[in-house]
Amino acid sequence: MLIRLKALPGNFPRATLAFFILAGGMAVAGPASAQNYPTRPVRIVVPFAPGGGTDVMARNVAQKLNEAWAQPVVVDNRPGAGGLIGADVVAKSTPDGYTFLLATTTTAINASLAVKPPYDMKRDLQTVAMLSFYPMAAVMRANTPVRSLKDLVALSHKQALSAGSGGNGTPQHLVLEMFKGATGAKILHVPYKGGAPALAALLGAQNDVVFSLWPECLPHVQAGRLRALAVTTKARLAKMPDIPTTAEAGFPSVQATGWQGVMVRAGTPKEIVARINKQVNGIMAMPDMKAKIVDQGFIPVSMSVGDSEKFVAADVAGWGKIIRDGNIRPE
């Protein structure tokens, strides 16, 4: 691009002149690059193992983004450390909008629970958009004699029980701790590298119960392999009206709703952040996408960048209070 400058004094420093030429070029190039974005492959980092609810949503979104942008959108699973490893990949990526984090409730929990996290969520990550909300459910193998949460509490005082989770600091872990605090149940926490491995271990009789994300356990409940004792929402689920809520089961303080969203590295140009938000909201509003994810157990959500930021900030504060009040510490 040719930039025309008015005559400058003869003693004007060459380095300064070069700076103004460069700055002028950058000022014009910024919006143009945002307008053309993306021009190369995009990566969605999933901080958990394949097969879980976070991975399922990432692949749903990746397929639609691929179609909309005519660019490859690749799902990159980086499990471990309760979601910290994957989030750190994005927190240390180039702030250009080509690396997403499929963020979840765990991302908000880690802001208060993680000991010496490798990144600072507020400083290093930018919330872009919300994708979904989802309930959780206490599930056990279908052949267990346990029929209710009260039965589970009673059994925990008679024999050793263990509960799987998607990792330390995940919603499965925190809701388990909420349940133990509210009921006095004696259940050992066993972390895995995602909700799918935790449920696989449950089905293989390697643990006894999982406070699972509903989209992850739903296929097993529908197939009759798992029994849902209760859901952690205020109202019963429309598609599973026979499952009581935790309040109806006698434990109203054990309530939680999870979420999923998109984050990028802080410092990503605002124009690109806005473009991603608009595209993602459009995808979540598509009739076929809505029908698909509702069947998978998710509740589709669309929010502006600003509202998404406020929601995540409030969730960070809310989980922080639960962690402090319950004196919950990482294992």
N, C-alpha and C positions, 0 to 999 in steps of 0.2 A: 504494500500500500504506500502511495506517495503522500507525504505530509508537507504542506507548504508553510514556511515560517516567514514572518516579517523580518526585515533587516535587524540584526543584533549588533550591539557595540563590538568594535574590533577586539576589545580585551575580554569578551565573554568567554569563560573557561570552556574548553572543548569537552571535558568530562561532563559538565553541567548540560551542555547542548545535547550530548549523546543521551543523557538521562531523560531529557524532555522528549526527544524523539522516541525513545523506548516506551516511556510512559504513555505517550499519545497513541502509539500502536497498541499497547495493552488495553487502553480504555476502549478502543474500538473493537478489539478482538474479543473481550469478555462476553458481551451480550451475543455476539455472533456465534461463539462457541457454544453458548447455552442454547441458542436457537437450533443449532445443528445436532445437539446432543441426543442420543449417543452415536458416536462414530466408530466405536469398536466394542468388543464383548464386555458384558457386565457380569460381575460375580456377586452372588448372594451367599453370604457366609451363614451357615446354620450351626449354632454352638452346641448341638447335640447329635447323637448318632442317627443314622438313617432309619426311617420307618416310624418315627414318632410324630406327634401332632405338629411340631414346629417344622419338621422336614416336609410333611404333607402340604402344609400351607405354602412353604417356600416353592415347592414344585408347581403348585397351582398358579402362583403369581408369576413364576419364571416362564411358564408356557405362554401366558397371556402377554407378558412383556416382549417375549421373543416375537410373537405375531405382530404386536403393535409397532415395534421398533425395527424389525427386520435385522436384528443383531442377535448373536448368540447370548443367552442369559444362562449362566452356569451355576448350579447349586454346589457349594463347597462345604461339606460337613467337617467341622472342627470340634469334636466333642472333648469333654474333660473339664475338671475343676469347676463343676457346677455352672458351666456356661462362660467362665472367665476367659478360657483360651480363645474361643471363637470371637468374643467381643473384643479382645485385645488385638486380634488380627485387623479388625476394622478400625479400632482406635489408633493404630499405628500405620494405617494405609495412607496413600496419597489423597488429599482432599479434593478429588475431582469428580466424585459422583459415580465412579465405576466399580466401587466396592460397597455393597449393602450389608447391614447386619439384620437378620430376621430376629428382631428383639422380642422379648417376652417378659412376663411378670418376673421371671428370674433375674432379668437385667436390672429391674427396679429393686429387687430384694438384695442383690449383691452390693448395691450402693451403701447399704447399712450393715450387711452381715459379713462380707468378705474381709479377711484379714490381709492387709497390705496388698490390695488389688494392683495389677500391673498397669492400670490406667485409671484416670479420673473421669467418671461418667459425665459430670457436668462440664468439664473442660474439654474432653476429647471426643465426645459423641454428640451428634445433632439429630434430634427426632424429626422425622420427615412426614410420616403418615401412620395412621392406625389401620389395621386390617380386620381384626375380629376380637370378639369376646368369647369366652367359653366357660361352662360350669366345670366342677370337679365332682368326683364320686368315690366313695369308699367301696372297693371291690374285693371279693374273695373268690376262690374257686367254687364252682357251682355245686361240687359234691360235699362242701363243708356243711356241718350241722348249724352253723351260725346263720341266723335269719335277720338280725338287727344289730344296730350299734351297741345296744345294751348287752346283747349276747356276746359281742366282741370284747367289751370291757370285762365282763364276767369271766370269759375264757382266759383273758390275759393274766388274771390272778390265779389261775389254776395250772397253766403251763406256759412255757417260754414261747413267745411269738415275735416275729420280725416283720417289718414293713419295708418294702422297697420304695425307692424314689428315683427321680431323674438325676440326682446328685445333691450334694450339700448345698443348701440355700435355694433349692428349687421350690416351686409351690407345693409339690407333693411332700417335701420335707417339712415346710413351714406349717401346712395344714395338719400333718401328723402331730407336730409339736403342739399346735392349738388344741387338737383333740385330746392328747395326753394331759395337757394342762387343765382342760375342762372336765375330764372324767377320771383322772387318776389311773388310766390304763397303763399297763407295763408292757411296752412294745419296743423292741430294739430297732433302731433305724439302720438300714443297709443301703448306701448310695450306689447308683449305677451311672453309666455314661449316657443317660437319656431315659425317657419314659418307656420306650419300646423294649430295651433290655430289662427294665424293671418288671414289666408285664410278662415278658418271656420267662423270667425267673419265677414269677408267681404261678404261671401255668405249669412250669416244671417242678412245682412244689419246693422251690428253693427259698421262698419267703411265703408269708401267710396272708398279707393284705397290702394293697397299694391305694393311697389316696390319689387316684389317677386323674389326669386331664380327661374330660369326657370324650373328646374326639379320639383319644388313643384307646380307651377301653370299650367304646361303643360297639365296634365290630364283634368283640368277644362276648359282650353282653347279649347282643342280638343273636349270636350263634349258640348261646346257651353254655358257653365255656366258663363264663364268670357270672357271679351274682352281684348286683349293685345293691348295697345296703341302704345308701342314702346319697342324695346330691347336696352340694354345699350352697345352693341358691335359695333365695327367699320363697320362690314358688316352684311347684313341681314342673318338670319338663313336659311340654305339650306332646311330644312323641313318645314319652315313657311315663304316662301318668300314674302308673302303679308304684313307682319308686318314691318313697317319702323324702322330704327334705330333712336336713340335720335338725332343724327346729322341731319338726313334727316327731323326730326320733328322740327328742328330749334334750338336745344340746344346741340351743339357739345361738350361742357365741361362736360356734364353729361354722363360719360362713366365709366364702371366698369366691371371687370370679377372676379368671385369668384373662390375659389379653395378648395379642400379637401385633407387632408394628414394624416399621422400617426405620432404621437409623443409618447415618453415614458419618464419616469423619468430620468433626467440627472444622469449620473453615471452608467447607465446600461452598462454592458460589451460590448466593441466594437464588439466582435465576434457575440454576440447575435443581436446587432443592424444590423450588416451586413447580418445576416441570415434572419432577418425579412424583410429587404429591398429586398433581392433577391427573397424571397417567394412572397411578395406583387407585385413586378414588373412582376413576372411570371404570377400571377393571372390576372393582368390588361391587359396582352398581349394575354390571352386566347380568341380565336375567339367568343365563346359563351358569355363570360363576356363582351367583347367589344360591341357585338351586343346588349346585354341587356341594358347596361348603356347608349349607344347612344340613344336607344329608350326611355330611361327615361329622356333624356335631358342633359346628362353629356358628357364631352369630356375626354376620358381616357388618362392618362399621366403615363410615367415611367421615373424616375430619380434616379441617384445614391444618396447615403447618402450626399455626399459633395454638389452636385448640388441642392438637396432638401433644405439643410441648407442655401445655398446662395439665393435661390428663396424666402424662407420665410423671411430672413433678409432684402431683398430688398422690399418685400411687407410691412413689418413692417415700414420701412423708408418711403415708398410711402404714406401709410395711415396716418402716423404721420404728414407728410407735409400737407396733405389735412385737417387734424384736426386742425393744427396750423393756416394754412392760412385762414380757414373758421371760426376760433374762435369757433369751435364746442365743446360744453361742455356736460358732462353726465347729464341726467335728474334725 
